[in-house]
Amino acid sequence: MSGWYDPESRYAVGVDIGGTKINIGVLDEHGNVLFDHHLPTVALTPAIVPDIVEGIRLVLNQLHERHPDVRIKGIGVGSAGQIEFATGKVHAVADYRCSAYVGTSIKEMLHRTFEVPVIVDNDVNVLAVAEKYFGAGIGTKHLLCLTLGTGIGGAMLIGGKLVHGAWGGAGEFGHISVDFRGETCHCGGVGCVELYASGTGIARRMQLKSKSGLDSPDTRQVVERWLEGDACATEVMEEAIQALGTALMSLIHAFNPEKIVIGGGLSEIGAPLFARLQEEVTRRTMPVFRESLQIQPAYKLNKGNMIGAAMMVLKDDWKE
């Protein structure tokens, strides 16, 4: 192992690879960020890995300058896409424009460069780990986590352990069907909740329904118009909330969680979204399943994934 490695260290590097931005930081076991660096995601391809390597070098050099005796326990990475957990490779991506990213050996490339242990997982899985230690998941054994962004992602903590499934693909909540006669999704399924309640789905449905001159509305505009009482935006957002409530009802009945945590850009709407969503879940879910169920926003929205990625290295009790 390299001179950076100390198996007893209480510090790790966390990396969050998102569709628009990459966050890299050195963190301690309490989730405090000592040093961090941010760079744009030009495209999700293997070519981003050298940029990530340079970003990790930058924060490690900052660590060395301030704390020359401190080493790290490893590097944790949360990435968009479906991750083959055992190998740390990108197994699949939902967006066809990112198909070149499939097969990228993130774990092997970073381990070869830094010679420290590397853990790579899906971005929502690492967010769920952050929730376990610092957010809504503290003291919670059964937790579901969703992110509402360009798409819809998910993760599960059952008995306090992160569930990966056969190879790492568990938690694709965005592709739960809420309408078996609905539209065909890019995944090949029919009526997936992502078609209605993701940022992309909301913007697309507003464009289809709008007669107000919004040629290419973005999700932010739709939300603003909804909050202002615009009839068309209200129709679109009501569809989104009903679709999401239907998906959550299925998840609640399947997994009987104590809490559901929702992150991603749409969660930043805050109280208007969460209050209406709680109403919809209450209306659809069997009473015995919702007696003590809580639906909450995610912890530290913009840094949660980076924090969770580092905790996957620093802590052990999330493992199946």
Secondary structure in CASP SS format (residue, H / E / C, confidence):
PFRMAT SS
TARGET T0000
AUTHOR 0000-0000-0000
METHOD secondary structure of the structure
MODEL  1
M C 1.00
S C 1.00
G C 1.00
W C 1.00
Y E 1.00
D C 1.00
P C 1.00
E C 1.00
S C 1.00
R C 1.00
Y E 1.00
A E 1.00
V E 1.00
G E 1.00
V E 1.00
D E 1.00
I E 1.00
G C 1.00
G C 1.00
T C 1.00
K E 1.00
I E 1.00
N E 1.00
I E 1.00
G E 1.00
V E 1.00
L E 1.00
D E 1.00
E C 1.00
H C 1.00
G C 1.00
N C 1.00
V E 1.00
L E 1.00
F E 1.00
D E 1.00
H E 1.00
H E 1.00
L E 1.00
P E 1.00
T C 1.00
V C 1.00
A C 1.00
L C 1.00
T C 1.00
P C 1.00
A C 1.00
I H 1.00
V H 1.00
P H 1.00
D H 1.00
I H 1.00
V H 1.00
E H 1.00
G H 1.00
I H 1.00
R H 1.00
L H 1.00
V H 1.00
L H 1.00
N H 1.00
Q H 1.00
L H 1.00
H H 1.00
E H 1.00
R H 1.00
H C 1.00
P C 1.00
D C 1.00
V C 1.00
R C 1.00
I E 1.00
K C 1.00
G C 1.00
I E 1.00
G E 1.00
V E 1.00
G E 1.00
S E 1.00
A C 1.00
G C 1.00
Q E 1.00
I E 1.00
E E 1.00
F C 1.00
A C 1.00
T C 1.00
G C 1.00
K E 1.00
V E 1.00
H E 1.00
A E 1.00
V C 1.00
A C 1.00
D C 1.00
Y H 1.00
R H 1.00
C H 1.00
S H 1.00
A H 1.00
Y H 1.00
V C 1.00
G C 1.00
T C 1.00
S E 1.00
I H 1.00
K H 1.00
E H 1.00
M H 1.00
L H 1.00
H H 1.00
R H 1.00
T H 1.00
F H 1.00
E C 1.00
V C 1.00
P C 1.00
V E 1.00
I E 1.00
V E 1.00
D E 1.00
N E 1.00
D H 1.00
V H 1.00
N H 1.00
V H 1.00
L H 1.00
A H 1.00
V H 1.00
A H 1.00
E H 1.00
K H 1.00
Y H 1.00
F H 1.00
G C 1.00
A C 1.00
G C 1.00
I C 1.00
G C 1.00
T C 1.00
K C 1.00
H C 1.00
L E 1.00
L E 1.00
C E 1.00
L E 1.00
T E 1.00
L E 1.00
G C 1.00
T C 1.00
G C 1.00
I E 1.00
G E 1.00
G E 1.00
A E 1.00
M E 1.00
L E 1.00
I E 1.00
G C 1.00
G C 1.00
K E 1.00
L E 1.00
V C 1.00
H C 1.00
G C 1.00
A C 1.00
W C 1.00
G C 1.00
G C 1.00
A C 1.00
G C 1.00
E C 1.00
F H 1.00
G H 1.00
H H 1.00
I C 1.00
S E 1.00
V C 1.00
D C 1.00
F C 1.00
R C 1.00
G C 1.00
E C 1.00
T E 1.00
C C 1.00
H C 1.00
C C 1.00
G C 1.00
G C 1.00
V E 1.00
G C 1.00
C E 1.00
V C 1.00
E H 1.00
L H 1.00
Y H 1.00
A H 1.00
S C 1.00
G H 1.00
T H 1.00
G H 1.00
I H 1.00
A H 1.00
R H 1.00
R H 1.00
M H 1.00
Q H 1.00
L H 1.00
K H 1.00
S C 1.00
K C 1.00
S C 1.00
G C 1.00
L C 1.00
D C 1.00
S C 1.00
P C 1.00
D C 1.00
T H 1.00
R H 1.00
Q H 1.00
V H 1.00
V H 1.00
E H 1.00
R H 1.00
W H 1.00
L H 1.00
E C 1.00
G C 1.00
D C 1.00
A H 1.00
C H 1.00
A H 1.00
T H 1.00
E H 1.00
V H 1.00
M H 1.00
E H 1.00
E H 1.00
A H 1.00
I H 1.00
Q H 1.00
A H 1.00
L H 1.00
G H 1.00
T H 1.00
A H 1.00
L H 1.00
M H 1.00
S H 1.00
L H 1.00
I H 1.00
H H 1.00
A H 1.00
F H 1.00
N C 1.00
P C 1.00
E C 1.00
K E 1.00
I E 1.00
V E 1.00
I E 1.00
G E 1.00
G C 1.00
G H 1.00
L H 1.00
S H 1.00
E H 1.00
I H 1.00
G C 1.00
A H 1.00
P H 1.00
L H 1.00
F H 1.00
A H 1.00
R H 1.00
L H 1.00
Q H 1.00
E H 1.00
E H 1.00
V H 1.00
T H 1.00
R H 1.00
R H 1.00
T C 1.00
M C 1.00
P H 1.00
V H 1.00
F H 1.00
R C 1.00
E C 1.00
S C 1.00
L C 1.00
Q E 1.00
I E 1.00
Q E 1.00
P E 1.00
A C 1.00
Y C 1.00
K C 1.00
L C 1.00
N C 1.00
K C 1.00
G H 1.00
N H 1.00
M H 1.00
I H 1.00
G H 1.00
A H 1.00
A H 1.00
M H 1.00
M H 1.00
V H 1.00
L H 1.00
K C 1.00
D C 1.00
D C 1.00
W C 1.00
K C 1.00
E C 1.00
END
